[in-house]
Amino acid sequence: MHKHYDYIIAGAGLAGLSLAFKIKSSPILAGKSILLVDRDTKQKNDRTWCFWSNENELFESIVHKKWSKITYASPSIEKEFDIKPYAYKMIRGIDFYKHTIAYLKEKDGVDFLFDNIKSLNSDHKKAILETDNHKITSNHAFKSYYENIDFSKDIFVWQHFKGIIVQTPTDTFDPNNAHFMDFRVEQDGETRFFYVLPINKREALIEIAVFSSSIPDPSFYDPFIKKYINDTLGISTYEVIEEELGAIPMTTHNFQKKTQDRIIRIGTNGGSVKASSGYAFKRIQEDTDLLVSLIEQNKIKKYNPRNNRFLFYDKIMLDAILSGSTTGETVFTKLFKNLKPQTIFKFLDEKGSFFNDLKIFTAPPTWPFLKSFFRVLR
């Protein structure tokens, strides 16, 4: 480990490792020195990323499972869809960590530091990182964790979740069909849904996601998961072979507002999480692609990945749900009742035309969105 690097990446999660991987894959930047800092050694499967795509990904080789069909369910509808040319894909955290870390360890000029970060600051000439045991500088630093951010003036909600991988003694699941969203769970004034991702006929990830202002104790989820497996899926005998627990901030906060020279926010800390849905994997890949392109052109100060009409749409969607004007169940049920999933995917990917946007906002009842439109304007 050196005292000075071209780049420090503070946080070796999805965004940090993706950025380092792409810098070292660039013929222009391959000679740059990188220090990745994290207190966790990334030795366990702590999360799962899912996303839809109609093309092969940079990390296609580590896709654990993909589905060509999805099912949407609520108390009023249960509908199966063929989503071609899209596929719904799953990448396990541990596979991503092993793949990217092994690649980076083979490259010259890449160091890892597993230590607790105390501070990350900068002056006009350099970024300065302090950990419990080291003080290191770099030309630029990329920060993927956040701390002490005031969300009081922003639209904000946590999407928190708990999932278990279950194994059944007999064939139970359709390995080609993912339960994309299932609202057949007590809402209690929140937005709650399950998804079921079959890995094979006897194994599946079953997870509950909840939108709320605070994160509960991990035991909160267990009665809902047990009831859903027993009553909704009709499974009485199963073994839990793995668990995951996490939380994602869904917010309209402006993460890209620069507070210090030579420090760039990335990942969750850079606003890459889709505010209205919580999806992040593909958005982080798009944002890191943009960032690497600007670094190659020596235009790093111009980095600002999200600034389009969809930011305004996210504010309207979140406000409508969180204000009580409508519910997540109502919005998504109307969308999947009236539209094809491909149309919804285009909107959530921020790829569709303005005509496609109108389809999304007119599929559910429009009055809640109109009220939120004027609230957001104010």
C-alpha positions in Angstrom: 0.0 0.0 0.0 1.2 3.5 -1.0 0.7 6.9 0.5 -0.7 8.4 -2.7 -2.9 7.1 -5.5 -4.5 8.3 -8.6 -7.9 7.2 -7.2 -9.3 6.2 -3.9 -12.6 4.3 -4.0 -14.2 4.5 -0.5 -16.6 1.6 -0.3 -16.0 -1.6 -2.2 -19.6 -2.6 -2.9 -21.4 -2.7 -6.2 -20.6 0.8 -7.3 -17.0 0.9 -6.1 -16.0 -2.5 -7.5 -17.8 -1.8 -10.8 -15.9 1.5 -11.1 -12.5 -0.1 -10.4 -13.2 -2.9 -12.8 -14.1 -0.5 -15.6 -11.1 1.8 -14.9 -8.8 -1.2 -15.1 -10.6 -2.4 -18.3 -10.0 0.9 -20.0 -6.9 1.0 -22.3 -6.6 4.7 -21.4 -6.8 4.3 -17.7 -5.4 0.8 -17.0 -2.1 2.3 -15.7 -3.8 4.4 -13.0 -3.3 3.4 -9.4 -6.4 2.6 -7.3 -7.0 2.0 -3.6 -10.3 0.3 -2.6 -11.2 0.8 1.0 -13.9 -1.1 2.9 -14.3 -2.5 6.4 -15.9 -5.7 5.0 -13.9 -8.3 3.2 -16.8 -9.4 1.0 -16.6 -13.1 1.8 -20.3 -13.8 2.1 -23.5 -13.6 0.0 -25.0 -10.6 1.7 -27.4 -9.4 -1.1 -29.0 -10.2 -4.5 -29.4 -7.8 -7.4 -32.2 -8.3 -9.9 -32.9 -6.4 -13.0 -34.5 -6.7 -16.5 -32.5 -6.5 -19.6 -32.8 -7.1 -23.4 -29.1 -7.4 -24.0 -26.0 -9.2 -22.7 -24.4 -7.4 -19.8 -20.7 -6.8 -18.9 -21.3 -9.2 -16.0 -23.4 -11.7 -18.0 -21.0 -14.5 -17.1 -22.0 -14.3 -13.4 -25.8 -14.1 -13.9 -27.0 -16.8 -11.5 -30.5 -17.2 -13.0 -32.7 -15.5 -15.6 -36.5 -15.7 -16.3 -38.4 -15.2 -19.5 -41.8 -14.9 -17.7 -43.0 -13.0 -14.7 -46.1 -13.0 -12.7 -47.8 -10.0 -11.1 -50.3 -10.6 -8.3 -52.5 -8.6 -5.9 -55.8 -9.4 -4.2 -57.6 -8.4 -7.4 -55.4 -9.8 -10.1 -52.9 -12.6 -10.8 -51.4 -12.4 -14.3 -48.5 -14.1 -16.1 -46.5 -12.2 -18.7 -44.0 -13.2 -21.4 -41.4 -10.4 -21.2 -39.3 -11.1 -24.3 -37.1 -9.6 -25.6 -36.4 -8.8 -21.9 -35.2 -11.3 -19.4 -35.3 -10.8 -15.6 -31.9 -11.6 -14.2 -30.3 -12.3 -10.8 -26.7 -11.7 -9.7 -25.7 -12.9 -6.3 -23.5 -10.6 -4.2 -20.9 -13.2 -3.5 -20.5 -14.1 -7.2 -20.0 -10.4 -8.1 -17.5 -9.9 -5.3 -15.4 -12.9 -6.3 -15.5 -12.1 -10.0 -14.5 -8.4 -9.7 -12.0 -8.8 -6.8 -10.2 -11.7 -8.6 -9.9 -9.6 -11.7 -8.6 -6.5 -9.9 -6.1 -8.5 -7.9 -4.5 -9.6 -11.1 -4.0 -6.0 -12.2 -1.0 -3.9 -11.3 -1.6 -0.7 -9.3 -4.7 -2.0 -7.4 -4.5 -2.2 -3.6 -7.2 -3.2 -1.1 -7.5 -1.8 2.4 -9.9 -3.4 4.9 -10.3 -0.8 7.6 -12.8 1.5 9.2 -13.1 4.9 7.4 -13.0 7.8 9.8 -13.1 10.7 7.3 -12.8 11.6 3.6 -12.1 15.2 2.8 -10.3 17.2 0.1 -8.5 20.5 -0.7 -7.9 21.9 -4.2 -5.0 19.6 -4.8 -5.9 16.2 -3.4 -8.4 14.0 -1.6 -7.5 12.9 2.0 -8.7 9.6 3.5 -8.3 8.7 7.1 -9.0 5.3 8.5 -8.4 3.9 12.0 -4.8 3.0 11.0 -3.9 5.0 7.9 -3.8 8.4 6.2 -3.7 8.3 2.4 -4.2 10.8 -0.4 -5.2 10.7 -4.0 -5.9 12.9 -7.0 -9.6 12.1 -6.8 -11.8 10.0 -4.5 -15.1 8.3 -5.1 -17.4 7.9 -2.2 -20.1 5.3 -2.3 -21.3 5.5 1.4 -23.1 8.3 3.0 -23.4 9.7 6.5 -25.2 12.4 8.3 -27.3 13.5 5.3 -30.4 15.6 6.2 -33.4 14.2 4.2 -35.9 16.4 6.1 -36.5 18.6 3.0 -36.7 15.7 0.6 -39.2 13.1 -0.3 -37.8 10.0 1.4 -38.8 6.5 2.3 -36.8 3.3 3.1 -37.4 0.2 1.0 -36.3 -2.5 3.4 -36.4 -6.2 2.9 -35.7 -9.7 4.2 -35.4 -12.7 2.0 -34.8 -16.4 2.5 -33.7 -19.1 0.1 -35.9 -22.1 0.7 -35.5 -25.7 -0.4 -38.5 -28.0 -0.7 -38.5 -31.8 -0.7 -40.6 -32.1 -3.9 -40.9 -30.1 -7.1 -42.7 -26.9 -6.2 -41.6 -23.9 -8.3 -41.7 -23.0 -12.0 -38.0 -22.2 -12.8 -39.0 -20.1 -15.8 -41.4 -17.8 -14.0 -40.5 -15.2 -11.4 -43.1 -13.7 -9.2 -42.1 -10.1 -9.9 -44.4 -8.4 -7.4 -47.1 -10.0 -5.2 -49.2 -7.6 -3.0 -51.1 -10.4 -1.3 -49.9 -9.4 2.1 -51.4 -7.1 4.7 -50.4 -3.5 3.8 -51.3 -1.7 7.1 -50.9 1.7 5.5 -47.6 0.9 3.9 -46.4 -0.5 0.6 -45.6 -4.2 1.0 -45.0 -6.9 -1.5 -43.3 -10.3 -2.0 -41.3 -11.6 -4.8 -40.5 -15.3 -5.5 -37.4 -16.1 -7.7 -37.2 -19.8 -8.4 -33.6 -21.0 -9.0 -34.8 -24.5 -9.8 -37.9 -26.6 -9.2 -37.1 -27.1 -5.5 -35.3 -23.9 -4.6 -36.3 -20.2 -4.6 -35.5 -16.8 -3.1 -38.7 -15.6 -1.3 -38.4 -12.0 -0.1 -40.7 -9.3 1.3 -40.0 -5.6 0.6 -41.6 -2.8 2.6 -41.7 1.0 2.0 -41.8 2.9 5.3 -40.1 5.8 7.1 -38.1 3.6 9.5 -36.4 0.2 9.5 -37.8 -2.3 11.9 -36.2 -5.1 13.9 -35.2 -8.1 11.7 -37.8 -10.2 13.5 -40.6 -8.0 12.0 -40.6 -9.8 8.7 -40.7 -13.4 9.9 -44.5 -13.8 10.5 -45.3 -12.3 7.1 -42.8 -14.6 5.4 -44.1 -17.7 7.2 -47.8 -16.8 6.4 -47.0 -16.1 2.8 -45.2 -19.4 2.3 -47.8 -21.4 4.1 -51.0 -19.7 3.0 -50.3 -18.0 -0.4 -47.8 -20.4 -1.9 -49.2 -23.5 -0.1 -45.9 -24.8 1.0 -45.8 -26.5 4.4 -42.4 -28.3 4.4 -39.2 -26.4 3.5 -35.7 -25.8 4.7 -34.2 -22.3 4.9 -30.7 -22.5 3.5 -29.8 -18.7 3.3 -31.0 -15.3 4.5 -30.5 -11.7 3.4 -31.5 -8.5 5.0 -31.1 -4.9 3.8 -32.4 -1.4 3.2 -32.4 1.0 0.2 -33.0 4.7 0.5 -35.7 5.9 -2.0 -35.4 9.7 -2.2 -35.4 12.8 -4.4 -32.4 14.2 -2.5 -29.8 15.9 -4.7 -26.8 13.6 -4.0 -24.8 15.3 -6.8 -24.6 18.7 -5.2 -20.8 19.1 -4.8 -19.6 19.8 -1.3 -15.9 19.2 -1.8 -13.4 19.4 -4.6 -11.9 16.1 -5.8 -14.6 13.9 -4.2 -17.3 12.3 -6.5 -20.3 10.5 -5.0 -21.2 7.2 -6.6 -23.7 4.4 -6.2 -26.4 4.9 -3.5 -24.5 7.9 -2.4 -24.5 9.3 -5.9 -28.2 9.0 -6.5 -28.0 5.9 -8.7 -30.9 4.2 -6.9 -34.2 4.8 -8.8 -36.2 6.9 -6.4 -39.6 5.4 -7.4 -38.7 1.8 -7.5 -35.4 1.1 -5.6 -33.7 -0.6 -8.6 -30.0 0.1 -8.8 -27.9 -2.5 -10.6 -28.3 -1.3 -14.2 -28.3 2.4 -13.2 -25.0 2.0 -11.4 -23.5 0.3 -14.5 -24.8 3.2 -16.7 -23.5 5.8 -14.3 -20.1 4.2 -13.9 -19.8 3.9 -17.7 -20.5 7.7 -18.0 -18.0 8.4 -15.2 -15.2 6.3 -16.8 -15.8 8.0 -20.2 -15.4 11.4 -18.6 -12.3 10.4 -16.7 -10.8 9.2 -20.1 -11.6 12.6 -21.5 -10.1 14.4 -18.5 -13.6 15.9 -17.9 -14.3 14.4 -14.5 -15.7 17.6 -13.1 -18.6 17.4 -15.6 -20.0 14.2 -14.0 -23.7 14.5 -13.2 -25.4 11.3 -14.2 -29.1 12.0 -13.6 -30.7 15.2 -14.8 -33.8 14.6 -16.9 -37.6 14.6 -16.8 -37.7 11.2 -15.0 -36.4 12.9 -11.8 -39.6 14.9 -11.8 -41.7 11.8 -12.5 -40.1 10.1 -9.5 -41.0 12.9 -7.3 -44.7 12.8 -8.4 -44.8 9.0 -8.1 -43.3 8.9 -4.6 -45.3 11.9 -3.4 -48.6 10.3 -4.5 -47.9 7.1 -2.6 -46.3 8.6 0.5 -48.9 11.3 0.9 -51.7 8.7 1.0 -53.3 10.0 -2.3 -53.0 6.5 -3.6 -51.1 3.3 -2.7 -48.3 1.3 -4.2 -50.7 -1.7 -4.6 -53.2 0.5 -6.5 -50.6 2.0 -8.8 -48.8 -1.2 -9.8 -52.0 -3.2 -10.1 -53.4 -0.7 -12.6 -50.1 -0.6 -14.5 -49.9 -4.4 -14.9 -53.6 -4.7 -15.5 -53.6 -2.1 -18.4 -50.1 -2.2 -19.8 -47.5 -4.7 -21.1 -44.4 -5.1 -18.8 -42.2 -4.0 -21.7 -43.9 -0.6 -21.6 -43.3 -0.4 -17.8 -39.7 -1.5 -18.1 -39.0 1.2 -20.7 -40.4 3.9 -18.3 -38.4 2.6 -15.3 -35.3 2.4 -17.4 -35.9 6.0 -18.5 -35.6 5.0 -22.1 -39.2 5.5 -23.4 -40.7 8.3 -25.4 -42.9 11.0 -23.9 -45.9 9.1 -25.4 -44.7 6.0 -23.4 -44.6 8.2 -20.3 -48.2 9.3 -20.8 -49.3 5.6 -20.9 -47.8 5.1 -17.5 -49.4 8.1 -15.9 -52.9 7.5 -17.4 -53.0 3.8 -16.6 -53.7 4.3 -12.8 -56.3 6.9 -11.6 -54.9 10.3 -12.7 -56.3 12.5 -9.9 -53.7 11.4 -7.2 -50.9 12.2 -9.7 -52.3 15.6 -10.6 -52.5 16.5 -6.9 -48.9 15.4 -6.4 -47.9 17.2 -9.6 -48.9 20.5 -8.1 -47.5 19.7 -4.7 -44.1 18.9 -6.3 -44.2 22.2 -8.3 -44.7 24.1 -5.0 
